[in-house]
Amino acid sequence: LALTMTLVLAGCEGLSTGSLQMPDIFDRSGSDEAVVKRQIPFPADEYARLEKTGTSAVQGRRTYRMPDGQTRVGSGETVSVAPATRYAAEAADVALSGRKIEPADPRAREYTHYAKTDDNGYFVVRGVPAGVFYVAGSVLLPEGKSRSPIIIKQIELGNGQTRDVDLSR
């Protein structure tokens, strides 16, 4: 199964950390609702203790089951892998409640890894350090007018480990 998954995912586009202007998955960009102000200031000391890159990987597939039973595949969508800090936990809690949070401090994005899903919703994020992370994304719904609720999974990675994540809801 792992070999098959690796071969299927070989066509996924992996993106590095930091320098790309990728969206903050937790901020629910494009929503017209009020923005929740962050209560936790960026904890520079906590992030300074984290590695930015490593030898681990996260792979999986992003899907969303519609109320009518149809499954939507997250094709060409961004998946983020962010360290599970108290700063990220606040954003995840707000996003999971269906609200929009103000964008993350750019310094936090330097530690976040991104990938684009392929046409079948598969993704691979490489170069992730060991640690505890939030893997997150959402799926564009029919007619492109709205997105699924955010899908967030918390995982732990060891050095050199590849972790499979079912990013579905």
C-alpha positions as CSV (number, residue, x, y, z in Angstrom):
1,L,0.0,0.0,0.0
2,A,2.8,2.5,0.9
3,L,4.6,1.8,-2.4
4,T,1.3,2.2,-4.4
5,M,0.6,5.5,-2.6
6,T,4.1,6.7,-3.3
7,L,3.7,6.0,-7.0
8,V,0.3,7.6,-7.2
9,L,1.6,10.7,-5.3
10,A,4.7,11.1,-7.4
11,G,2.8,13.4,-9.7
12,C,1.8,15.8,-6.9
13,E,3.5,19.2,-6.8
14,G,5.4,19.8,-3.6
15,L,6.1,23.3,-2.5
16,S,8.7,24.5,0.0
17,T,8.3,26.7,3.1
18,G,8.5,30.3,3.6
19,S,9.4,32.4,0.5
20,L,6.2,31.6,-1.4
21,Q,3.2,33.8,-0.9
22,M,0.8,30.9,-0.1
23,P,-2.5,31.6,1.6
24,D,-2.9,31.1,5.3
25,I,-5.1,28.0,5.3
26,F,-6.6,29.0,8.7
27,D,-7.6,32.5,7.7
28,R,-10.5,31.4,5.4
29,S,-9.6,34.0,2.8
30,G,-12.3,35.3,0.6
31,S,-15.1,35.0,3.2
32,D,-17.3,38.1,3.8
33,E,-17.7,37.4,7.5
34,A,-16.0,39.4,10.3
35,V,-12.4,38.6,11.0
36,V,-11.5,37.3,14.5
37,K,-8.5,39.2,16.0
38,R,-5.7,36.9,17.3
39,Q,-5.5,36.8,21.1
40,I,-2.1,35.1,21.2
41,P,0.8,37.3,19.9
42,F,3.3,35.6,17.7
43,P,5.6,33.6,20.1
44,A,9.0,34.3,18.5
45,D,10.8,32.3,21.3
46,E,8.6,29.2,20.7
47,Y,9.2,29.3,16.9
48,A,12.9,29.9,17.3
49,R,13.2,26.5,19.0
50,L,11.7,24.8,15.9
51,E,13.4,23.5,12.8
52,K,12.3,24.9,9.5
53,T,13.2,21.9,7.4
54,G,13.8,18.2,7.9
55,T,13.7,14.7,6.3
56,S,10.1,13.8,7.0
57,A,7.1,13.9,4.6
58,V,3.3,14.0,4.8
59,Q,1.2,12.5,2.1
60,G,-2.5,11.8,1.6
61,R,-5.7,12.8,-0.2
62,R,-8.1,15.6,0.4
63,T,-11.8,15.0,-0.2
64,Y,-15.1,16.3,1.2
65,R,-18.4,14.4,1.3
66,M,-21.3,16.6,0.3
67,P,-24.7,16.5,2.1
68,D,-26.2,14.7,-0.9
69,G,-23.6,11.9,-0.5
70,Q,-21.3,12.9,-3.5
71,T,-17.6,13.2,-2.8
72,R,-15.7,16.3,-4.0
73,V,-12.0,15.9,-4.6
74,G,-9.7,18.8,-3.6
75,S,-8.0,19.1,-7.0
76,G,-5.3,21.8,-7.4
77,E,-5.8,23.0,-3.9
78,T,-3.3,24.0,-1.2
79,V,-2.6,21.8,1.8
80,S,-0.6,23.3,4.7
81,V,1.5,21.6,7.3
82,A,2.0,24.0,10.2
83,P,3.8,23.3,13.5
84,A,1.3,22.7,16.3
85,T,2.2,25.7,18.4
86,R,-0.2,27.6,20.7
87,Y,-0.3,30.3,18.0
88,A,-1.4,27.8,15.4
89,A,-3.8,26.1,17.8
90,E,-5.7,29.4,18.3
91,A,-6.0,29.8,14.5
92,A,-7.1,26.1,14.1
93,D,-9.8,26.5,16.9
94,V,-11.2,29.6,15.2
95,A,-11.2,28.0,11.7
96,L,-12.8,24.8,13.0
97,S,-15.6,26.9,14.5
98,G,-16.3,28.2,11.0
99,R,-15.0,31.7,11.5
100,K,-12.2,33.7,9.8
101,I,-9.1,34.7,11.7
102,E,-6.7,37.5,10.8
103,P,-3.7,36.4,8.7
104,A,-0.7,34.8,10.5
105,D,2.4,36.7,11.2
106,P,4.8,36.2,8.2
107,R,7.4,34.7,10.6
108,A,5.0,31.8,11.3
109,R,4.7,31.1,7.6
110,E,8.5,30.5,7.4
111,Y,7.8,27.2,9.4
112,T,4.7,26.1,7.4
113,H,5.1,23.7,4.5
114,Y,2.7,23.7,1.5
115,A,1.8,21.4,-1.4
116,K,-0.8,21.5,-4.2
117,T,-3.0,18.5,-4.7
118,D,-3.1,16.7,-8.0
119,D,-6.2,16.2,-10.2
120,N,-7.3,13.3,-7.8
121,G,-6.8,15.2,-4.6
122,Y,-3.5,13.5,-3.6
123,F,-0.6,15.6,-2.1
124,V,2.9,15.1,-0.8
125,V,4.7,17.6,1.5
126,R,8.4,16.9,1.7
127,G,11.2,18.4,3.8
128,V,9.2,18.6,7.0
129,P,11.1,18.4,10.3
130,A,10.2,16.0,13.1
131,G,7.5,17.3,15.5
132,V,3.7,17.8,15.9
133,F,1.9,19.5,13.1
134,Y,-1.6,20.5,11.8
135,V,-2.3,19.3,8.3
136,A,-5.1,21.5,6.9
137,G,-7.1,22.4,3.8
138,S,-10.6,22.8,2.4
139,V,-12.3,21.8,-0.9
140,L,-13.8,24.1,-3.5
141,L,-17.5,23.3,-3.7
142,P,-19.6,23.1,-6.9
143,E,-19.8,26.2,-9.0
144,G,-16.7,27.6,-7.2
145,K,-18.7,29.9,-5.0
146,S,-17.8,28.5,-1.6
147,R,-15.5,26.1,0.2
148,S,-16.0,23.1,2.4
149,P,-15.5,23.5,6.1
150,I,-11.8,23.4,6.9
151,I,-10.4,20.0,7.4
152,I,-7.6,19.8,10.0
153,K,-5.7,16.7,11.3
154,Q,-3.0,16.8,14.0
155,I,-0.1,14.4,13.4
156,E,3.3,13.6,14.9
157,L,6.3,13.0,12.7
158,G,9.6,11.4,13.6
159,N,12.9,12.1,11.7
160,G,12.8,10.6,8.2
161,Q,9.2,9.4,8.7
162,T,6.5,9.5,6.0
163,R,3.0,9.9,7.4
164,D,-0.2,9.1,5.5
165,V,-3.1,11.5,6.3
166,D,-6.7,11.1,5.2
167,L,-7.6,14.8,4.9
168,S,-11.3,14.1,4.4
169,R,-14.6,15.0,6.0
